[in-house]
Amino acid sequence: MTVEVPETHWVGRIVRDLEAREDEKIVFSTAKTPSGPIHVGVGRELVYCGVLEKLLKERGRKTEFLFFVDDFDSLKSFPPNIPKDFMVHKEFIGRPMYMVPCPYNHCESWGMHYAQELIKTFPDFGLYPKVIWSHELYQTSEMKNIIRLSLNRVEDLRKILIEVMGPTLQKERFEQFKKEMENWYPCLVLCEKCGRLKTTKVLGWEPPTDTVLYKCDACGNQGEVKLQSWPVKLRWRIDWPAKWAIFKVSCEPAGKDHCVKGGAYDTGEEIVRRVFGWKGPYRIPYEWVLLGEKAMKTHKGISFTFTEWLAVAPPEVYRYLVLREDPRKHINFMPERLLQLIDEFEKTERIFFGLEKASNEQEESMARIVYPLSMVHEVPETVPVRLPYRFAVVISQLTPLLGKKKVMEKSISILKKLYGKEEIDAGEVLAVEERLKMAEYWVTNYAPEE
């Protein structure tokens, strides 16, 4: 089923604008630094890219969807709840995440551990990006060449940063910033002695010998490395437009903190156009997903992960949560209020299939546009058979009294009555089991006392 999204809806407007770019291939890009458990807030940009790519592909456009794992970024701190015996290793702070061991000894590195927690859930949410590991990207000739270009054009980069960021700074801070820019370089060097990246400072660049001179403020080491053969990383504000240029990115959503005046998106647009020679991406600024009243932060462990979502609710309900709101509106997700969200989703589903009438224009729009976009796979031909979540919450709490077999029998009996069915098939039985399992997990971990 092809979903028709009118231009009066924000998704339709973005599709129209992206088609107007006339790029040979419409490339969507998003990224995440795996500094800790990755929260569902990043799902806004992932879902946007996945939905927009699908719609444009249905319109015959060539597309690509990229997800960058920024595991070359430095580890700034340990989030709470990691093993205590790992937290004593303060020497890992400041090192690139792909060079920090996995805190649970599960896999190759810190970055791999937390990124894979997210990546393994992508198919469940209907997301199929090409995953690019930044530490591998930085070994390619394309990235090495763009680092060389950045070092050779350092004066232009300094000028752009002062020009774009300057107007947002107070006079005293602006003067200080200009002073800092006099000796600023666009990259960091992995220290040969202590292995830190965050604490290094480039002192000079010698193009004829491909040599970068640096100093490490953490251990005091001073050295020089060959760019071709040693880990050298662009700073954040240069790294972002460098990726846009290399992959000819057409669209990248970004959180509001990056889209403020003088922010990383503003500087990135100027750098990619004036230094790297690409027109830059279409910007989709979005508000944060709050966990209650708190902004979720990966490195501080304030998060509700995608794996946790799958434990309590279907993935299409998450997609619905993201797509029902304009990107400029924040989403306040409270796990203890999950029942209301699932009720709303299932009402929207019934309206879509004509089993219930919309009470207003907004409900009609949600059913006609948002519901089909929320589907992980194709839109079902008939209304899915679902055990009501509220009933599952109640009946699952009776398991200690009735036993699992009796709870299943009662749940299936209710389902037959609701849908007027004499029998339900094996797939529907599995769906009942899954719903009861989710409800039980929600009751145990998130339900209010009442």
C-alpha positions as CSV (number, residue, x, y, z in Angstrom):
1,M,0.0,0.0,0.0
2,T,1.4,3.4,-1.0
3,V,0.8,6.1,1.6
4,E,-0.4,9.4,0.1
5,V,0.8,12.2,2.3
6,P,-0.6,15.6,1.4
7,E,1.6,18.7,1.5
8,T,-0.5,20.2,4.2
9,H,1.1,17.6,6.5
10,W,4.7,18.2,7.7
11,V,5.9,14.9,6.2
12,G,4.4,15.8,2.8
13,R,6.0,19.2,2.9
14,I,9.4,17.7,3.5
15,V,9.0,15.1,0.7
16,R,8.1,17.9,-1.7
17,D,11.2,20.0,-0.6
18,L,13.5,17.0,-1.0
19,E,12.2,16.2,-4.4
20,A,12.8,19.8,-5.4
21,R,16.5,19.4,-4.6
22,E,17.0,17.3,-7.7
23,D,19.8,15.3,-6.1
24,E,20.9,12.3,-8.2
25,K,20.4,10.2,-5.0
26,I,18.6,11.4,-1.9
27,V,20.9,10.5,0.9
28,F,19.6,10.5,4.5
29,S,22.0,10.6,7.4
30,T,21.9,10.4,11.1
31,A,24.4,9.5,13.8
32,K,24.9,8.7,17.5
33,T,27.8,8.7,19.9
34,P,27.7,5.4,21.8
35,S,28.8,6.9,25.2
36,G,26.3,4.8,27.2
37,P,22.8,3.2,26.8
38,I,21.3,4.9,23.8
39,H,17.9,6.3,24.5
40,V,14.7,6.5,22.4
41,G,15.2,10.2,21.8
42,V,17.5,9.5,18.9
43,G,14.6,7.6,17.3
44,R,13.0,10.8,16.1
45,E,15.7,11.3,13.5
46,L,15.9,7.6,12.7
47,V,12.1,7.3,12.2
48,Y,12.0,10.5,10.1
49,C,14.8,9.2,7.8
50,G,13.3,5.8,7.5
51,V,9.8,7.1,6.7
52,L,11.0,9.8,4.3
53,E,13.3,7.4,2.5
54,K,10.4,4.9,2.0
55,L,8.1,7.5,0.7
56,L,10.6,8.8,-1.8
57,K,11.6,5.3,-2.9
58,E,7.9,4.7,-3.6
59,R,8.0,7.8,-5.9
60,G,10.8,6.3,-7.9
61,R,13.7,8.2,-6.4
62,K,17.1,6.6,-5.7
63,T,17.7,6.8,-2.0
64,E,20.2,5.8,0.7
65,F,19.9,5.9,4.5
66,L,23.1,6.1,6.6
67,F,23.7,5.7,10.3
68,F,27.0,6.8,11.7
69,V,28.3,5.2,14.9
70,D,30.6,7.9,16.2
71,D,32.8,5.5,18.1
72,F,35.9,7.6,17.3
73,D,34.6,10.2,19.7
74,S,36.3,10.4,23.1
75,L,34.7,8.9,26.2
76,K,33.9,11.8,28.5
77,S,32.7,10.0,31.6
78,F,31.3,6.7,32.8
79,P,27.5,6.6,33.0
80,P,26.0,5.1,36.2
81,N,25.3,1.4,36.6
82,I,28.3,0.1,34.8
83,P,30.3,-2.6,36.8
84,K,32.1,-1.1,39.7
85,D,35.4,-2.9,38.9
86,F,35.4,-1.1,35.5
87,M,34.9,2.4,37.0
88,V,38.3,2.3,38.6
89,H,39.9,2.6,35.1
90,K,40.0,6.4,34.9
91,E,42.7,6.1,32.2
92,F,40.0,5.2,29.7
93,I,38.4,8.7,30.0
94,G,39.5,10.7,27.0
95,R,40.2,7.8,24.8
96,P,38.3,7.0,21.6
97,M,35.4,4.7,22.4
98,Y,36.5,2.1,19.9
99,M,39.7,1.8,21.9
100,V,38.0,1.5,25.3
101,P,37.2,-2.2,26.3
102,C,33.6,-3.3,26.6
103,P,32.6,-2.8,30.3
104,Y,30.8,-6.2,30.3
105,N,33.5,-8.1,28.3
106,H,30.8,-9.0,25.7
107,C,32.4,-7.6,22.6
108,E,35.3,-5.7,21.0
109,S,34.9,-2.3,22.6
110,W,32.8,0.2,24.6
111,G,31.5,1.8,21.4
112,M,30.6,-1.6,19.9
113,H,28.7,-2.7,23.0
114,Y,26.4,0.3,23.2
115,A,25.9,0.8,19.5
116,Q,25.0,-2.9,19.0
117,E,22.3,-2.6,21.7
118,L,20.6,-0.1,19.4
119,I,21.5,-1.6,16.0
120,K,20.1,-5.0,16.8
121,T,16.6,-3.4,17.4
122,F,16.6,-1.6,14.0
123,P,14.6,-4.3,12.1
124,D,12.0,-4.5,14.9
125,F,11.3,-0.8,14.3
126,G,11.3,-1.1,10.5
127,L,14.7,0.8,10.2
128,Y,17.3,-0.4,7.7
129,P,20.1,2.1,7.5
130,K,23.6,1.3,6.3
131,V,25.8,1.4,9.4
132,I,29.1,3.2,9.2
133,W,31.6,3.0,12.0
134,S,33.5,6.3,12.3
135,H,36.8,4.8,13.4
136,E,36.7,2.7,10.1
137,L,35.7,5.7,8.0
138,Y,38.7,7.7,9.4
139,Q,41.0,5.1,7.9
140,T,39.7,5.7,4.4
141,S,41.5,7.8,1.8
142,E,38.4,10.0,1.4
143,M,38.5,11.0,5.1
144,K,42.3,11.4,5.1
145,N,42.1,13.8,2.2
146,I,39.3,15.9,3.7
147,I,41.5,16.2,6.9
148,R,44.3,17.4,4.7
149,L,42.0,19.9,3.0
150,S,40.8,21.1,6.4
151,L,44.4,21.6,7.6
152,N,45.3,23.4,4.4
153,R,42.2,25.6,4.7
154,V,42.6,26.3,8.4
155,E,42.4,30.1,8.0
156,D,39.1,29.8,6.1
157,L,37.7,27.5,8.8
158,R,38.8,29.9,11.5
159,K,37.1,32.8,9.6
160,I,33.8,30.9,9.2
161,L,33.7,29.9,12.9
162,I,34.3,33.5,14.0
163,E,31.8,34.8,11.5
164,V,29.0,32.4,12.4
165,M,29.5,31.9,16.1
166,G,30.7,35.4,16.9
167,P,27.3,37.2,16.8
168,T,25.9,34.8,19.4
169,L,28.6,35.6,22.0
170,Q,28.9,38.4,24.5
171,K,31.6,41.0,23.7
172,E,34.1,39.7,26.3
173,R,33.6,36.1,25.3
174,F,33.8,37.0,21.6
175,E,37.2,38.6,22.1
176,Q,38.4,35.6,24.0
177,F,37.1,33.3,21.3
178,K,38.9,35.2,18.6
179,K,42.1,34.9,20.6
180,E,41.6,31.1,20.9
181,M,41.0,30.8,17.1
182,E,44.5,32.2,16.4
183,N,46.1,28.8,17.4
184,W,43.1,26.6,16.7
185,Y,43.3,23.6,14.3
186,P,40.4,21.5,13.0
187,C,41.6,18.2,14.3
188,L,42.8,16.1,17.3
189,V,45.6,13.5,17.4
190,L,45.6,10.3,19.3
191,C,48.4,10.7,21.9
192,E,51.2,8.1,21.3
193,K,51.9,7.9,25.0
194,C,48.6,7.8,26.9
195,G,46.1,6.9,24.1
196,R,43.9,9.9,24.8
197,L,42.3,12.0,22.0
198,K,40.2,14.6,23.8
199,T,43.2,16.2,25.6
200,T,45.4,16.7,22.6
201,K,46.1,20.0,20.8
202,V,47.5,20.3,17.3
203,L,50.6,22.7,17.2
204,G,51.3,22.7,13.5
205,W,50.8,21.1,10.1
206,E,53.6,20.3,7.6
207,P,52.0,19.4,4.2
208,P,55.1,18.4,2.3
209,T,55.8,15.5,4.8
210,D,52.1,14.9,5.7
211,T,53.1,15.5,9.4
212,V,50.9,16.8,12.2
213,L,52.6,18.2,15.3
214,Y,50.7,17.9,18.6
215,K,50.8,18.1,22.4
216,C,48.8,16.2,25.0
217,D,47.6,18.3,27.9
218,A,46.9,15.1,30.0
219,C,50.3,13.5,30.0
220,G,52.5,16.3,28.6
221,N,53.7,14.3,25.6
222,Q,54.7,16.2,22.5
223,G,55.1,14.5,19.2
224,E,54.6,14.4,15.5
225,V,52.7,11.8,13.4
226,K,52.1,11.0,9.8
227,L,48.5,11.7,8.9
228,Q,48.3,8.8,6.5
229,S,49.1,6.2,9.1
230,W,48.0,7.6,12.5
231,P,44.6,8.2,14.0
232,V,43.8,11.9,13.5
233,K,40.1,13.1,14.0
234,L,38.4,16.2,12.9
235,R,36.7,18.3,15.6
236,W,32.9,18.0,15.9
237,R,32.0,21.1,14.0
238,I,34.3,20.1,11.1
239,D,33.6,16.3,11.3
240,W,29.9,16.8,10.6
241,P,30.1,18.8,7.3
242,A,33.0,16.5,6.2
243,K,30.7,13.5,6.3
244,W,28.0,15.5,4.5
245,A,30.5,16.3,1.7
246,I,31.9,12.8,1.4
247,F,28.5,11.1,1.2
248,K,26.6,13.9,-0.5
249,V,24.0,14.0,2.2
250,S,20.7,15.4,1.2
251,C,18.9,15.5,4.5
252,E,19.9,15.2,8.2
253,P,17.5,15.8,11.0
254,A,19.1,17.3,14.2
255,G,18.1,18.1,17.7
256,K,17.3,21.7,18.7
257,D,20.6,22.2,20.5
258,H,22.5,21.8,17.2
259,C,20.1,24.0,15.3
260,V,20.3,27.2,17.4
261,K,21.7,30.4,15.8
262,G,25.5,30.0,15.6
263,G,25.2,26.3,16.4
264,A,26.9,23.3,14.8
265,Y,24.3,23.1,11.9
266,D,24.9,26.8,11.0
267,T,28.7,26.4,11.0
268,G,28.4,23.1,9.2
269,E,26.3,24.6,6.3
270,E,28.9,27.3,5.7
271,I,31.9,24.9,5.9
272,V,30.4,22.3,3.6
273,R,29.6,24.9,1.0
274,R,32.6,27.2,1.2
275,V,35.4,24.7,2.0
276,F,34.2,21.2,1.1
277,G,32.2,22.0,-2.1
278,W,28.8,20.5,-1.4
279,K,25.5,22.4,-1.1
280,G,24.8,20.7,2.3
281,P,21.7,18.9,3.6
282,Y,18.1,19.8,4.1
283,R,17.7,20.6,7.7
284,I,14.9,19.1,9.9
285,P,15.2,20.6,13.4
286,Y,13.4,18.6,16.1
287,E,12.6,19.0,19.8
288,W,13.8,16.5,22.3
289,V,12.0,13.5,23.7
290,L,11.8,14.0,27.4
291,L,11.7,11.2,29.9
292,G,9.1,12.6,32.2
293,E,10.5,16.1,32.8
294,K,14.1,15.2,32.1
295,A,16.1,15.5,28.9
296,M,17.6,12.1,28.1
297,K,21.4,12.0,28.1
298,T,23.3,9.0,27.0
299,H,26.5,9.7,28.8
300,K,24.7,10.4,32.1
301,G,22.6,7.2,31.9
302,I,19.3,9.1,31.7
303,S,17.7,7.0,29.2
304,F,14.9,4.7,28.1
305,T,16.4,2.3,25.5
306,F,14.9,0.8,22.4
307,T,15.3,-2.7,24.0
308,E,13.4,-1.5,27.0
309,W,10.6,-0.2,24.7
310,L,10.3,-3.6,23.0
311,A,9.9,-5.1,26.5
312,V,6.8,-3.0,27.2
313,A,5.1,-2.0,23.9
314,P,4.9,-2.8,20.2
315,P,7.4,-0.9,17.9
316,E,4.6,0.6,15.8
317,V,3.4,2.4,19.0
318,Y,6.8,4.1,19.2
319,R,6.7,5.1,15.6
320,Y,3.2,6.5,16.2
321,L,4.5,8.5,19.2
322,V,7.2,10.1,17.0
323,L,5.1,10.7,13.9
324,R,2.0,12.1,15.5
325,E,3.9,15.3,16.6
326,D,5.4,18.0,14.5
327,P,9.2,17.9,14.8
328,R,9.2,21.3,16.4
329,K,7.1,20.0,19.4
330,H,8.8,18.2,22.2
331,I,7.6,14.7,23.2
332,N,7.1,13.9,26.8
333,F,7.3,10.2,27.3
334,M,6.3,8.8,30.7
335,P,6.4,5.0,30.9
336,E,3.9,5.0,33.7
337,R,1.4,6.6,31.2
338,L,1.9,4.0,28.5
339,L,-1.6,2.7,28.7
340,Q,-3.0,6.0,27.5
341,L,-0.6,6.0,24.5
342,I,-1.5,2.5,23.5
343,D,-5.3,3.3,23.9
344,E,-4.8,6.3,21.5
345,F,-2.9,4.2,19.0
346,E,-5.5,1.4,19.0
347,K,-8.3,3.9,18.7
348,T,-6.5,5.4,15.7
349,E,-6.2,1.9,14.2
350,R,-9.9,1.2,14.6
351,I,-10.7,4.6,12.9
352,F,-8.4,3.6,10.0
353,F,-10.2,0.4,9.5
354,G,-13.6,2.0,9.7
355,L,-14.6,0.3,13.0
356,E,-14.9,3.6,14.8
357,K,-15.7,7.2,13.7
358,A,-13.2,10.0,14.2
359,S,-14.6,12.7,16.6
360,N,-12.6,15.5,15.0
361,E,-10.3,16.4,12.1
362,Q,-7.2,15.6,14.0
363,E,-8.2,12.0,14.7
364,E,-9.1,11.6,11.1
365,S,-5.7,12.9,10.0
366,M,-3.9,10.6,12.5
367,A,-5.8,7.6,11.1
368,R,-5.4,8.5,7.4
369,I,-1.7,9.6,7.5
370,V,0.1,8.8,10.7
371,Y,-1.3,5.2,11.3
372,P,0.0,3.8,8.0
373,L,3.4,5.5,8.4
374,S,3.6,3.9,11.9
375,M,3.5,0.4,10.5
376,V,6.8,-1.4,10.8
377,H,6.1,-3.4,7.6
378,E,3.2,-3.1,5.2
379,V,-0.2,-1.8,6.3
380,P,-2.4,-4.9,7.2
381,E,-5.4,-5.6,5.0
382,T,-7.6,-6.2,8.0
383,V,-7.5,-4.9,11.6
384,P,-4.9,-6.7,13.6
385,V,-6.3,-8.9,16.4
386,R,-4.9,-7.4,19.6
387,L,-5.6,-8.3,23.2
388,P,-6.5,-4.9,24.9
389,Y,-3.4,-3.8,26.8
390,R,-5.5,-2.7,29.8
391,F,-7.1,-6.1,30.1
392,A,-3.6,-7.7,29.7
393,V,-2.4,-5.6,32.6
394,V,-5.1,-6.8,34.9
395,I,-5.2,-10.5,33.9
396,S,-1.4,-10.8,34.0
397,Q,-1.4,-9.9,37.7
398,L,-3.6,-12.9,38.3
399,T,-1.0,-15.4,37.1
400,P,0.2,-16.3,40.6
401,L,-3.5,-17.1,41.5
402,L,-4.8,-18.7,38.3
403,G,-1.6,-20.0,36.7
404,K,-0.3,-19.2,33.1
405,K,-2.5,-21.7,31.4
406,K,-5.8,-20.3,32.8
407,V,-4.7,-16.7,32.1
408,M,-4.1,-17.6,28.5
409,E,-7.4,-19.3,28.2
410,K,-9.3,-16.3,29.6
411,S,-7.3,-13.9,27.3
412,I,-8.1,-16.0,24.2
413,S,-11.8,-16.2,25.3
414,I,-12.0,-12.4,25.5
415,L,-10.2,-12.0,22.2
416,K,-12.8,-14.3,20.5
417,K,-15.7,-12.3,21.9
418,L,-14.1,-8.9,20.9
419,Y,-13.5,-10.0,17.3
420,G,-16.4,-12.4,16.8
421,K,-14.1,-15.3,16.0
422,E,-14.7,-19.0,16.8
423,E,-11.0,-19.7,16.6
424,I,-7.8,-17.7,16.6
425,D,-4.7,-18.8,14.6
426,A,-1.2,-19.7,15.9
427,G,0.1,-16.2,15.0
428,E,-2.6,-14.6,17.1
429,V,-1.9,-16.9,20.0
430,L,1.7,-15.8,19.9
431,A,0.6,-12.2,19.8
432,V,-1.5,-12.8,23.0
433,E,1.5,-14.3,24.7
434,E,3.6,-11.4,23.7
435,R,1.0,-8.9,24.9
436,L,0.8,-10.6,28.3
437,K,4.5,-10.7,28.6
438,M,4.7,-6.9,27.9
439,A,1.9,-6.1,30.3
440,E,3.6,-8.1,33.1
441,Y,6.9,-6.4,32.5
442,W,5.2,-2.9,32.6
443,V,3.3,-3.8,35.8
444,T,6.6,-5.0,37.5
445,N,8.7,-2.0,36.4
446,Y,6.6,1.1,35.6
447,A,3.0,0.8,36.8
448,P,1.8,3.4,39.4
449,E,0.9,1.8,42.7
450,E,-2.8,2.0,42.0
